[in-house]
């Protein structure tokens, strides 16, 4: 990698990043929609929780909140 150059993820790295984004955005959506947390606070909470929850828990949360297409900030969940 060149200093200040473009960074490209490998196929495996891109898949991991996509999975983590999904987990993060599902948790943000849950915290906002079901727990009524402030949009300004959910990012930090989701960041901590995304590493602790199992894949099963994330999918159950996703279904519980109605499989939203976007998170509270308007970013695509899928």
N, C-alpha and C positions, 0 to 999 in steps of 0.2 A: 504494500500500500504506500502510495506517495503521501507525504505530509500534506494535509489539507486537500487531498484528492478525494475522488468519489469512493464510496465504500459499497461493495456489493455483497449481499449475503449468498451463501451457497443455497442450494435447494433445501437442504436440511435446516439451515439457519432460518430461511424464510418461513418454513413450516412451523418452526418453534415460535418465531415472532408472531405469526398469525394466531397461533393457539393462545399465546399470552395476551394478545390484544383482545381476543374473544373473552377470555376469563375476566380480564380487567373491566371490560365494558358491561358484561353481565352483572358483575358485582356492583359497579356504579349504578346501574339501572335498578337493581334490587334496593340498594341503600336509599336511593332517591324516591322510588315509587312506593315501596312498602314500609320503609322506616322514616320517611319524611325528612331525610337529612338534607342539609343545604348543599347546593351544587358546588359551592366553593370548597367544601370539606370532603366530598365523596372521593376525589381523586387520591388523596393521601391514604384514606381508609382502604380503598380498593387496592392500592398498590401493596399494602401490607397483607391483606387477606388473599390476594390472588396466588400467593405462594403457599398458603396453608390449606386451602380447600382442595378436596379431591376432584377428579374429573366428574365423578358421579354427582357430587354436590353441586358443582357448577351447572351441569345439565339439568338437575332438578330445579335449581333456582331459575334457570332460563325458561323452563316450561311453566313454573309457578308464576312468573311475571308476564306470561303470555307471549313468549318468543318475540320480543320487540325487534324491529329492524334497525333501530338507532338507539344510541345511549342518550342520557339527558343533555349531553352537549351537542347532539346532532350528528355524531360520528357513527358510521355503519358498524353494526355488531358483527356481521358476517363478512 
